[in-house]
Amino acid sequence: MSAYTELSRRVQDQGLLRRRYGYYWSVIIATVGAFAGIWVAFAFLGNSWFQLLLAAGLAVVLTQCGFLGHDGAHRQIFASHRWNEWTSRVLSGVFAGLSYGWWLPKHNRHHANPNKEGKDPDVGPGAVAFTPAVSESRRGLAARLTRAQGYFFIPLLLLEGLSLHVSSIRTIVSQRSLKHRWTEAAFVTGRLGGYITVLLLVLPPGKAAAFFGVQMGLFGLLLGGSFAPNHIGRPIVPPAEKLDFLRRQVLMSRNIRGGRVMDFAMGGLNNQVEHHLFPSMPRPNLRRARPLVQAHCAQHGITYTEAGLFGAYRAVLRYLNAVGLRARSSFRCPLAAEYRA
């Protein structure tokens, strides 16, 4: 019996993979209700700078829609694949304005090979260099900016929401094999077009732009900031390296300590190790699985990484600056490092 199979049986015996319908229906209803409530308040408040407070509140609600869309895509909410798929597609498209068809295959590739060069799209080329190989490929101004990318990283998260919308629209327009293309196009364009129209009907252009900027910037910061500390700064896996499933998921992930407030703020992604080991486990069960996973990793001599939020971000920024300076000596094969230890 493999180490992962042994852990999986313990988790199933504890009932931690069972659906949590009461939890999810409560969260979905509360989130949709909060979304509607913000727009009712927006209509009553009218032409006022206090609308920026509602913009911040809307960013929080849309972040929760993003988390629910993530859970549905991982089949955490319902037993039915179809129910999960359409719940995720509606919450992502109609409420958050993002394409389910763009995000799902990208995220699945990440789960299959976290932090593996050439396999994980989350460590591929982009605005930030996550690996020394990407850093070394840059020249000129891009190379100079990369050397200090850790200092720019958090401000860049303010643009993450806009980037997600641009990637969604680009995929809908250009990807030939996109499933339910026209439905997604209607969801995303209808949501974004309706959003901007409502802002301009109620607010003058300057206040409408400020509302849009506050909402989009905070949305990117909250959503992107929930994903960022989970893998950045964990070992980078060389293209030819092979690891068993348990080590592949545990060694490349980092948990964030905190109570239920952290669970809410990060949508359960603070329990990243457990989520990567059991992607379909309902969000509220991840915390309950944590002691089992910790004990199992200790039994098998596998490093289980957990940090406070600020400690995790210090590690993230330190790592990004080290990559920018091309500090190759900082990166080691995770399996070799484990045996050396």
N, C-alpha and C positions, 0 to 999 in steps of 0.2 A: 504494500500500500504506500503510495507517495505521501509526502508530508502535506501537500495541499489537500489530497483526498481525505486524509485523516481530519484535517481542520474543517473541511466542508461537511463531513458527517456530524461533527460536534455542533456546528452552526445549525444544521437542519434539525438535529435532535432538540435544540433549544427553541425551535419554531421561529427562527429569526428571518426566514425567507417568506413567511406568510404575508399576504396582502394586509394593509392597514387602511381599509376603506373609510372608517370613521375619521381618521386623522386627515386623509387626503381630501375627502369631501368637505370637511370643515375648513381646511386651508384654502381650497379652491373657491368656496363660497365667500369666505372672508376677503380674499384677494380681489375677486370680481366686484364685491360690494364696495371695497375701498376705492377701486378704480372708478366705479360709477359715482361714488360720493365726491371724489375730487373734482369731477367734471360738473357736478351739480353746484358745488361750492364755487368753481370757476365762473359759471354763468351768473351766480348771484353777486360775486365780488366785482365783476366788470373791470373797467379801466382803472387798475390800481397796481402800484408797485408791490403790494402785498401778495400779488399773484406769484411772485418768485418763491414764496414759501410753499405754495401749492405745486410749483414746478419741482421743488426738492422732494415733496411728498410723493409726487407722481414717479420720480426716479426710483424711490424706494419700492413702490408698488410694482413697477415694471421689472425691477430686479427680481422680485419674488415671482413674477410671471416667468422670467427666464429660468429660475430654479425649478419651477414646476414643469416647464417645458423640458428641461434636462431630465427630470425624474421620469416623465412620461416616455421620453426617447429611450431610457434604460429599462422600460417595462417595470418600473417600481410601483406604479399606481394601481393598475388593473391586471387581472389574469389574462384578459383578451389583448392580443397584440394589436388588433385593429383599434380598440378603444384607447390604448396607450398612444398609438401613432397619431390618431386624430385629435386627442386631447393635447398632445405636444404641438401638433401643427397649428391648432387654433390658438393656444396660449402664446406660442411663439410669433405667429403671423398676425393675428387679429389684434392682440393686445400689445406685444412688444415690437412688432414690425420687422421680425427677423424670419429668414427662410429656414424651415425645418430641413428641407432637402439639401441645403448647402452645409448646414452644421453637422448633421448626423454622420455622414461618411467620414468627414474630417475627424470627428470626435472618436469614432470607432477605431480609426487607424491609430490614434493616440493611445487608446486603451490597450490595443493589441501589442504595442511596442513603446511604452513610455520612455522618453529620453533617449531613444535609439536613433543615431544618426542615419539619415536616409530613409527612415521608416516613420518616425513620429513627426507629423506636420507642425506640431507646436514648437519644435526646436529647429525648424528649417529656416531659410533666409527670410528676413522681414525687416521691420523698422529696428528691431533689437537683435543683436547677435547673441544667440544662446549657447553657441559652441565655438571653440577656438577655430575650427575649420571655416565657419562663416566669417569670423572676425578677420582671419588672414586673407580672405578673398576680397576684402574691401580696400579701396584706394582713395586718395585725395581727401576731400571734405568728409566723405562717409567714414573713412578710417579715423580721421581726427575726432569726429563726434562719437564714434564707437568707443574710443579710449576712455571717455567719461560717461558712458551710457547709463551707469548706475544712478548718476545724479539726475538724469533726464527721465528715468523710468516712470516714476509716479506721476509727473506732469503728463507724460505720454498716455497714461491710463485715462486721462480726461478726454482723449480722442478715441478711445476704444469703442464707445457706443456708436460714434459716427462710422468708424471703420467696419463694424459689424453690419451696419445697414448698407454700406457701399458693397461689401462682399456678397450680401444677400441679393441685392439687385443685379449685380454683375453675373451671379450664378443663374438667376432666373432668365436673364436675357441671353446668355451665351451657352449654357450647358445643354447640349442636345438631349442627353439621356435623363434629364430631371423628371422624376415621377410627380404627377399632378402639377405640372408646370403652370397651367392656367389658373388652377385654384390658388396656388401659392402667389402667383402674380396678382390675382384679385385681392388676396389677403394683405399682402405687403404694400402694394401701391395704394389700395383703398385706405389702409391704416395711415400711411404717411401723408397721403394727399388730404384725407379728412382732417388729420391732426393740424396740418399747416393752415388749412382753410378755416377751421374753428378759431385758431389763434388770431388770424388776421381779421376775422369777423368781429371779435370781441375787443382786441387790443390794437393800438396803433403799431406800426411796423417796428419801432424801436423796442417797445415793451414785448412784442411778440418774439423778436429776435432774442431778447434777454431771457424770456421764459424758455425758449427752445434751447438756448445755450446752457442754462443752468440744469435743465432736465437731462439733456444729452451728456453733458460733462459728468454730472454726478452718477448717472446710470452707468457710464463706462467705468468710472472709478470704483463703484460698488461691485459691479459684475466682474470686471477684469481683475479687481483687487481680491476677489474671492478665489479666483483660479490661480493667480500668480504665485502665492507661496507654497503651493502644493507640490511642485516638482522643480522649480528653478533653484539651482544650487545643489540638487541631488546629483549623483554620478551620471555622467554621460556615457552611454553604451556604444562602443565602436561598432561599425556596420557588421563585422564578421563575428562579433561576440554572441554566444548562445547561453541563455540562462533558463533555468526551470521557471515555471509560471509563478510559484510562490516568491522566489527571490526577485524575479523581474518586476513584480508589482510592489513588493515591500521596500526593497532597497532604493527604488526610484521615487518613492513618495514620502511626504512629510505631513504629519497631523498637526493641527493647531489646537492647543489647549484652550479650554473655556467651557462655560456652562451653556444653558439653553439660549442665552442671548447670542452667544457665538454661533450656535446651531441656526438661529434665525438669520443672523447677519450674513452667514456664509452658505446658507441653504443646505447644511449638512456636509458641505465639501471640506469642512474642517476635519472630518473623519475620513481623510483621503485614502489611507491605507486600506481600511475596511471596504470603502467604496470600490477601490480597484480590484480587490480580491473577490468581491461579490457585487458586481455592478447592478444587479436587479434587486438587491436588498432594499426594502423600503427605508426611506430616510430616517424615520424615528428609531429604527432598529440598529442603525450603525453604531450608535453610542453603546448599546447593550452588547454588541459583538466585540467591542474594543478589548475588554479584559481577556476574552478567549484568545483573540489574535495575539495580544501582547504575551500571554503565557506560552502560546504555541511557538512564537518566534524565539522566546528565551530558551525553550526546550531544545530547539534545533539550531541555536547559535546564530540566528539571523538578526541583524541590527534593525531595530524598530525605532524610527526617528519621530520625535514629537517636540514641539517648541511652542512658546508663547507667541502671540501675534507679532509683537515688536521684535522679538528675537528672530523669528522667521524672516521678517523683512530685512533685518540687518544682514542675515545670511544671504538673502536674495541680492541685495544691492552690492555687497562685498563680492559675490560671485560674478555679477554682471560686469563690475569694474575690472575684475581679474581677467575675464574673457576679453574685454576690450583692450587690455594691456598684453594680450596673447600669452598669458602665464600658463604655458602648456604643462609645467611641472605640477600644477594644482589638480590635474585631472588624471585619474587612474582607473584602470579596469576595476569595476566594483567587485567582481568575483575574486580577482587576484588580491585586491585590498583586504577582502574578508578573510582569505586564507592566511595572508601575512599577519593580520591581527591575531 
